[in-house]
Amino acid sequence: MSAPRFRLIEVQRFEWPFRLRMPFRFGVITVTHGRQAVIRARIALDDGSEQWGIAAETLAAKWFDKDPRWSDAQNEHQLRRALEIATDATLAAGDNTAFGHYADGYGAHVTACGAEALNPLIAAYGRALLDRAMLDAVLKAKGLSFAHGMRANIGGMAPHAVIPDLGGYDYGAHLGSLTPSRQMHARHTVGLVDPITGADQDQRVDDGLPETVEEVAGAYRHSWWKLKVGGDVAADVDRLCRIATVLDRLPAYQASLDGNEQYEDAEGVLALWRAMQAEPRLARLNASIAFIEQPVKRAKALDGSMGALAAERPVIVDESDGPLDAFVQAKALGYTGISSKACKGVWRSLVNLARCRVWNAAEATPRFFMSAEDLTTLGGVCVQQDLALVGTMGLTHVERNGHHFVDGFSGRPKGEAVRFMEAHPDLYADTPHGPRLAIRDGMLDLGSVLAAKGLGAAIEPDTGAMDPMPRAAWPV
């Protein structure tokens, strides 16, 4: 199909507070609460019609920028500011395709953000939210689901100077050959302060939902897990041994190992891996590890070779995926994978999927891959847009942790949660505490997400029950 051209004519910004039912520690922060950003974008299409679209994402502190100088509130303002910069530029940009708005504006957006000390990962967040809302509007205007729209190249993906390594690539054929996954393994995250068994708990939440790793394994029956490590070899090995006492009871399982930038260099991670190999109690867990995620601090992660560690297990980039060519840089150092997160952008994920296809075509054995990762996606639009993306790309497992750590549709009216459950009965199930993500035998059902007109959600949340997003108090 011919990609519709449109201009952005209005943006509304909202947010709401939410709380976690259990604290979640990743990297340098332990999270107990947060704020969810929601934007609505109104576009005018070239056929004279207008349409609204929506997107939602957590204003996550200490992930996009881990500089200890900034408070959590300042981290949130950084993300708001990136969204303001993207919005102002796109309102002034005139007509373009969905992909054209992204690609034509990418360089100027990163430069403008950089001038205000906002790194490329923060810049990506601002564009990602706006691009998703505009794409949602285009899909709704044409009555198409994300999966159908992408396969028809509704966004107008084409070779572009901002992606020089894919010059001449046939994006139409690439997108047309996508085979969506209607079911997907939920890869459960074990955070650094999560109780492994009841003996680790001084006090329970007691909300009728699983709390310990042992209870999670029994309730959801996951066969995929994501295990956080904290940068101290001895402490990490000890905790992994305790986790293994639970996981080794399962008939089969696979896992990823997430370093969350906690190691100073590749040699430190290699020391952890060798210590794990030397521990007999970790024999089965070691064999289960499919890949290692961003173990080295982003300031050094793309400075030196990852070859020795990558020879043991594939290593992927996550936090270092700031510039659009990060995967190209990482490949030269021995990395073979990169994360997909809707908070970094739909177009970025599709570009990196194209890179995997090009590079694998030149290999005797395919080595390059994308991994679907989480940023505590909340129930409703946020989690559904991310699932629509990774499901459409045909990935087979996705890190999911929002359903476990966040208190359901926390901060939203109960009636709204019920409406989402009724619109997507395969994805949600009712509980005594309201609708929550449904994980059955470790799997998520994506049928209604893939079929929904728009970007993954058949309905929209009630923005009237949200707070207006404040102007960003940035730069400081």
Secondary structure as GFF3:
##gff-version 3
##sequence-region A 1 476
A	DSSP	beta_strand	6	26	.	.	.	ID=ss1
A	DSSP	beta_strand	29	45	.	.	.	ID=ss2
A	DSSP	beta_strand	50	58	.	.	.	ID=ss3
A	DSSP	alpha_helix	72	91	.	.	.	ID=ss4
A	DSSP	alpha_helix	98	114	.	.	.	ID=ss5
A	DSSP	alpha_helix	120	142	.	.	.	ID=ss6
A	DSSP	alpha_helix	146	151	.	.	.	ID=ss7
A	DSSP	three_ten_helix	164	166	.	.	.	ID=ss8
A	DSSP	alpha_helix	171	176	.	.	.	ID=ss9
A	DSSP	beta_strand	183	190	.	.	.	ID=ss10
A	DSSP	three_ten_helix	198	200	.	.	.	ID=ss11
A	DSSP	alpha_helix	213	220	.	.	.	ID=ss12
A	DSSP	beta_strand	224	228	.	.	.	ID=ss13
A	DSSP	alpha_helix	233	247	.	.	.	ID=ss14
A	DSSP	beta_strand	254	258	.	.	.	ID=ss15
A	DSSP	alpha_helix	266	277	.	.	.	ID=ss16
A	DSSP	three_ten_helix	280	282	.	.	.	ID=ss17
A	DSSP	alpha_helix	283	288	.	.	.	ID=ss18
A	DSSP	beta_strand	289	293	.	.	.	ID=ss19
A	DSSP	alpha_helix	298	301	.	.	.	ID=ss20
A	DSSP	alpha_helix	307	310	.	.	.	ID=ss21
A	DSSP	beta_strand	315	317	.	.	.	ID=ss22
A	DSSP	alpha_helix	326	333	.	.	.	ID=ss23
A	DSSP	beta_strand	337	340	.	.	.	ID=ss24
A	DSSP	three_ten_helix	342	344	.	.	.	ID=ss25
A	DSSP	alpha_helix	346	361	.	.	.	ID=ss26
A	DSSP	beta_strand	369	372	.	.	.	ID=ss27
A	DSSP	alpha_helix	381	392	.	.	.	ID=ss28
A	DSSP	beta_strand	397	400	.	.	.	ID=ss29
A	DSSP	alpha_helix	402	405	.	.	.	ID=ss30
A	DSSP	alpha_helix	414	423	.	.	.	ID=ss31
A	DSSP	beta_strand	428	429	.	.	.	ID=ss32
A	DSSP	beta_strand	436	437	.	.	.	ID=ss33
A	DSSP	beta_strand	443	445	.	.	.	ID=ss34
A	DSSP	alpha_helix	447	451	.	.	.	ID=ss35
A	DSSP	three_ten_helix	463	465	.	.	.	ID=ss36
A	DSSP	beta_strand	467	468	.	.	.	ID=ss37
###
